[in-house]
Amino acid sequence: MGAILLGAVMLAALFAPWLAPYDPIKYFDNRNALRPPGREFLLGTDNIGRDQLSRLLFGARISLTVGLAVEGVAVAAGTLAGLLAGYFGGRVDEVVSWLVNLTFAFPGLLLAIATMAVLGPGLTNVIVALALVSWPGIARLVRGEALRVREQEFVTAARALGARDALILVRHVLPNCVAPLLVAATLGMAGAILDESALSFLGLGVQPPHPSWGSMLGRGRDYLWAAPWLTTFPGVCILVTILGLNLLGDGLRDVLDPRMRGSK
C-alpha cells in the first residue's frame, strides 16, 4: 500500500507538465479568483485565479526533490561519520558523538528554522538546513551497527588475513548497515517532506511564485472558511505522501529484518 501511494505521487510529479491543465506560475486570472472546484477548474482556484490542480502537481516535484536530496546528503554524511566512529572508536568516536549529541540537544524543526534565518529562504537552503538536522540520526544508527559488526568473527578473520581498514569497512561493515539504512532513509524522507512543508508554511521555504504544498497551506489559511479547498487539497497531498512513505518504511523493516520475519 505504501509503494502504491508513493508511486502515485511520483507519477503525478513526473508527468506534471502533461497532466497540469494550466501553467502553475504564469497562468492567473483575477476574474476567476477563489472559484470552487468545478468542471473548468477541477480543484478550484486560489486568491489570484491560479489553478489549484496544476500547482499541486508541480508542488509534488518540489516535495519529492527536497525529500530525496535531504536524505541523500544525510545518508552520505551520516553513514561516513557513523562508520568511522563505530569502527575506529577512540577520539573519532568522541568527536562524532559530541556533534550528534549537540545537534540532538535542539528540537529539529527549531534548528532548521534558525538555520533558515541565517541562510535565507530558498529551495537550496531548505535542503541544507534539513540535511543538517537529519544526518545525526543516520550517524547514530550506523555507529551502532558498526560497533556490533566490528566484533564479528568474519571481521576478525579479515584483519588476521591482512585486510586494510578501508577494505573491511566497504566489504564487510557497510553491507551489514544497508538494511536499517534503507528503512531509516525512507522514514527520514517523510520527515523531510513534512519539515519542508512547515518551513514553507512559515514563509521560510520555497518562495512564490513557485508552488509548494506548505506555502499553499499558508496562503489558504486566510480563506479557511470562504475557500476551504485552498487548505484541504494541499493537506491531503501531504497526508497521502507521508502515509505512503511511512507504510513503505514499515514494510521494508518487516522484509529486511530477520527478527521481524520470524515473529510473523
N, C-alpha and C positions, 0 to 999 in steps of 0.2 A: 504493500500500500504506500509506503514511504517513497519507494522508487517511482511508482506511478504518479504520485502528486508532484514530486520533484521533476520528473520527466516532462510533465505537462507544463510546468513553469519554464523549464529550459527551452522547450519547443516554442512556447509563446515568445520568449525573448529572442530566440534565434530567427524566427520568421516575422518579427515585429514589423519590418518595413513593408511586408506584403499583407499582413493582417490588419494593420492600422488603417482605418478609413481616411484619416486626415494626418497632416504633418503635426507632430506633438508640440513643436516650438513655433513654427511660422504661422500656422493657421489659428486665427482667433477672430471672433465676430461679436462685438458688443451687443448686437441685436439679439443674439442667441444666448446671452448670459443667463446662467442658472436655469437652463432648460432641464426639466426632469427626464429620466430615461424614457425613450420612445423609439419610434421607427427610424427617425433620421439620426438621432444620437442614442445609441443603444444603452449607454451608461450615463447619459446626461452630459451637461457641460458645467464648467466652473464659472467663477465670477466675471471672467472677461471673455467667455464664449469659447473656450478651448474644449476639445472633445476629450472626455474622461477616459474612454476606452483606449484611444491612441496613446495617451500619456501613461496609462497603467502598463501597456505592453512595453513601451520603451523604458519605463521605470524598472521593469523586471531585469533589464540588461544591467542597469546600474547596481541593483541589489546583488545580483549574482556575481558581477565583476568585483564588487567590494568583498563579498564573502570568499571567493576563490583567491583573490590577491592577498587578503589579510591572512588567511590560513596558510597560503603558500609561504609567505615571509615568516610567519610564526613557526611553522613546522621546520623550515630550514634552520632558523636561528635557534629554536628550542632544542631540536634534535642534536645539533652540533654541541651546544652548551651542555646538554644532558649526558651525551656520550662521554665527553671529556671529563665531566665531573664525576660520573659514576665509575668510569673505568680507571682513571688515574688517582682519584681521591686527593687527599692532602690539601695543599694550598689551592689547587684548581677548584676542588670541591667547595672549599670555604668561600672563595670569591663568587662562584656561581650561586651557591646557596644564599649568600648575603644579598646578591642582586635580586634573586627570586623573592626572598622574604621582604625586601624593601618594597618591591612592586606590589606584593600582596597586602602590604600594610595600608594601601589606599584602596577605596572602592573603585572597581574597574571603570565604570562609566564616569565617575568624578575625575579620575586621572585622565581619561580621554578628553573630557571637556576642558580640563586645564591645558592639555597639550594643544587642543584646537585653538584655545585662546591665545597661545603663543605663536603657533604656526599660521593661524588664519584659516578661514573656511576654504573648502575646495575638495574635490574627489581624491587627489593625491594625498593631501594632508589627512583626510579621513583614514585612508589606508595605513599611513604611517602611525597615526595615533592609536588605532585599534590593534595594529600589529605589536606596538609597544606594550599594550595591555595583555595580549594573548600569548606571547611567547613563554612567559614563566610557567604557565600550566603545562605546556608541552615539555619544557625542560625538566620539570619535576617528575613527570611521568616517565620520560626516557631515562632519567638518572636512576629511578627505582629499578627499571628493567635492567639497566647496565650493571647495577650493583648485584643483582641476582645472577645474571648470566656470567659475569666475570669469575664467579666461583665454581662454575660447572666444570665437569671433567674434560669436556672437549676443548675448552679454552686453555686449561692447564696443559693438555696434550699439545696444543698448538704452540704454546710457549716453549715447551720442552723440545719441540722439533725446530726451534729457532725462528718461528714466525715473528715478524715485526708487529709492533703495536698497531700501526695503521692497518695492516692486513687483517689482524684479528678483529679490529673494530668494524671493518667493512664486511668481512666474510662471515663472521660469527656473532658479533654482538648486535649489529644493526638489523639483520634479518629477523631476529627474535623480538625486535621492537615494532615491526611493521604492523602487526595485527592491532595492538592497542592504539597505535598512531592513527590508523585509518578511522577507528571509532571516535577517537578524540577530535580528529580533524573534521569529521562530519558534524559532530555536535558543536564544535567550535565555530564552524561556518554559520550555523543557525544563530549563535550568539552574536557573531559579527554583523549579520544582516539586521538583527534586532537593534544592535547598538548604532548602526549607521542610520536606521530609521529614527532613532531617538535623537541623534545629533542633528539630522536634517529637520526634524520636528522643532528643535530649538533654534534653528537658523544657523547652525554651525557646520552643517554638512554640505551636500551638493546645493549649489546656488541656482536661483532662477536665471533663465527660463528652462533649464534642464529639468526633466521630470524625475522626481524621486518620491517613493511612496511615503516617506516620512514628511517631506515638505508638503506634499498634497494633504496629508492629515493636518499639518499645522495651519495651512490656509483654510481648510474646510471647517475648523472649529469655530470660526467667526460666523458660519452659516449653519450651525449644527441643527437648528430647528427649521430654518427656512429651506435648506437644501441638504438633507441628511445623507444623500448619496455621495456627497463630496468626501465624507469620512468613512462611510460604510464600505465602499468598494476597495479603497486602499487598505483598510484594516483587514478585510477578508483576504486580500492578496498576501499581506504579511503573515496572517494566520496560517494560510494553506502552505506557504513556503516553509515556515518554521516547523509546522507539524510534519511535513514531508521529510525534512532533514532529521528531526528527532526520531521519527519512526524508522528511517533508514539507519540511523546510528544504532538504535536498539537492535535492529535486525542483524546488522553486521557484528555486533557484540555477541549475539546468540550463535551466529555461524562460526565466528573465528575463535571464540573462547571454548576450549575443550571442556572446561568445567561446566559451562552453561549447557553444552550439548549433553553432558552426562546427567544433568538434572532434569531433562525433559522426560 
